[in-house]
Amino acid sequence: MDDAQEDLLEHEDTDISEKPFLPPYNVPFRSTRLNIQRSNVCSRAYFVVVMVFFHVYILNVIALLLYVHYNNGPGELVNGDGASSAPVINTDSRLPQPAPSGRELHVEDYSQSFSLHRMEGIRVGHVQHVSIVPDRTHEMKTLSLKPLLFEIPGFLSEEECRVVVQLAQLKGLMDSKAATPSQEQAELNQPLLSLSTEEVFSLLDLNQDGFLQKQEIVSHSRSRDGTWLSPDNLRQILSGLEASPTEILTLGEFRRVYDVSQRPRQQRTGSLHSHFKQRNRHTWLFQGPGSHHVLQTLRKRVIALTRLPSALIELSEPLQVSRYEHGDFTSAHYDSSSSQSETTCAHTRLAGNTSALTEVSCRYLTVLFYLSSVEEGGESTFPVADNRTYDERALVQDGVDLTDTQQACGKGNLRMTPTAGTALLWYNHLSDGRGWMGELDEYSLHGDCPVKRGVKWVADSWVNVDLDHQQQARYQRLVAQRHKAKSSMDDHYQSLSHSDLHLDL
């Protein structure tokens, strides 16, 4: 037994001496490492688990991208970081050609997210760069924060300005009526009615029951005779009726309301605004399919600049082109209107409130293009821009009404000299804090100074938005239905644009 143990030790010593770099405990594990059957099974299972996890991850990423795409809607052109750069529109720096498609009204874009893009002004004098045409960047300068107003030089080329002017001349310009001060004063002093209060009450009381209901006043406003009672009188009467606890007016109550409505507006409201006056010539140019490619390109640039859904702009008013000669002007005014219970937006009249007394213009923003430079005068003025507070009494300084651009144009807070090709953009409404259009911005009061030397050509592009986003969506759905109903017809020159769906302004 001892001899066998000695032989074994001698044999191990011999192995160690022959292989000094291999430790003795490596020998028994060599067979285990060579047996790879079990490790293969583990590797295959691990591989399967990894691949399943990887495919699930890829599917989740694709689903998330699809969710973001279909919930942002086609009109959401704002990039994720909220930067101010606009998307590039595929137009040429020269006179671009029209799109090959004859159908450009994307009515399926309507109001998926109910949000309106609004650019940031940052501060007065801030310059940000926007890309509106390829291979070129435009500078957009903030001119005021109240209202939010921007200036974009070189928005149009000289050739494009010339084409728009020529198209307006070919279409034909019509005069804008303007009353002289003497005529205006005569109109203010002249009584609107030659009827007694009892006769007016009897004419409004359609069912002759001795009481005046709201529907009777509304019915009269819809009759459109307008010969013996003005819309302003109707609004005052309706306001008095709504203030009544019973929501009806007896003859005695009507006398008090009617006497107030007959007073001059300045005495009734305390407003210091003068009557709106203007003197120029203007026309409307259609920008849809079949129109001149310069007009179509101009609308595409407005879409790129404003970053609003294309359907919203395509269903807005046509382009208004105006010519101001020597002495022509426009007194300070608002492009849009405030929200009132008795009014409805003119552009959504297809889905409008049938009980509304009057239709008014609802314009989210204004883009104004200078088509010519003026030698002297003709400035665009914003009398109360960036005032600390808005007060109508502040519009009168030293006995001069700042809204009267004929007399007080030089006293306004902000004036812009017309330069051919330059564009101005301003918002007529504040934000409602939820991504939609809010109340009228009273600081957006603006006008045109009289032209002293030269001729002034301008064009206005308004984006119509209803204060009620649900009504705006209903209107665009109606347009979509009409568009689909006429899909079988050749409507290359008969598109569903503002000129077809809206009243001429």
Sequence and secondary structure as in RCSB ss.txt:
>XXXX:A:sequence
MDDAQEDLLEHEDTDISEKPFLPPYNVPFRSTRLNIQRSNVCSRAYFVVVMVFFHVYILNVIALLLYVHYNNGPG
ELVNGDGASSAPVINTDSRLPQPAPSGRELHVEDYSQSFSLHRMEGIRVGHVQHVSIVPDRTHEMKTLSLKPLLF
EIPGFLSEEECRVVVQLAQLKGLMDSKAATPSQEQAELNQPLLSLSTEEVFSLLDLNQDGFLQKQEIVSHSRSRD
GTWLSPDNLRQILSGLEASPTEILTLGEFRRVYDVSQRPRQQRTGSLHSHFKQRNRHTWLFQGPGSHHVLQTLRK
RVIALTRLPSALIELSEPLQVSRYEHGDFTSAHYDSSSSQSETTCAHTRLAGNTSALTEVSCRYLTVLFYLSSVE
EGGESTFPVADNRTYDERALVQDGVDLTDTQQACGKGNLRMTPTAGTALLWYNHLSDGRGWMGELDEYSLHGDCP
VKRGVKWVADSWVNVDLDHQQQARYQRLVAQRHKAKSSMDDHYQSLSHSDLHLDL
>XXXX:A:secstr
 HHHHHHHHHHHHHHHHH TTS GGGTTTHHHHH  HHHHHHHHHHHHHHHHHHHHHHHHHHHHHHHHHHHH TT
    TT           SSS    S S    GGGTTSS         STT EEEE  STT  EEEEEEEETTEEE
EETTSS HHHHHHHHHHHHHH  EE     HHHHHHHHHS S  S HHHHHHHH TT SS B HHHHHHHHHH  
 SSS HHHHHHHHHHHHHSTTS B HHHHHHHHHHHHS HHHHH        EE EEEEE  STTS HHHHHHHH
HHHHHHT  HHHHHTS  EEEEEE BT EEEEE SS    TTEEESTTGGG  TT SEEE  EEEEEEEE S  S
EE  EEETTTT SS  GGGGEETTEETT HHHHGGGSSEEE   TT EEEEESEEE SSSSEEEE GGG EEE  
EEES EEEEEEEEE  SSHHHHHHHHHHHHHHHHHTTTS  TTS   HHHHS   
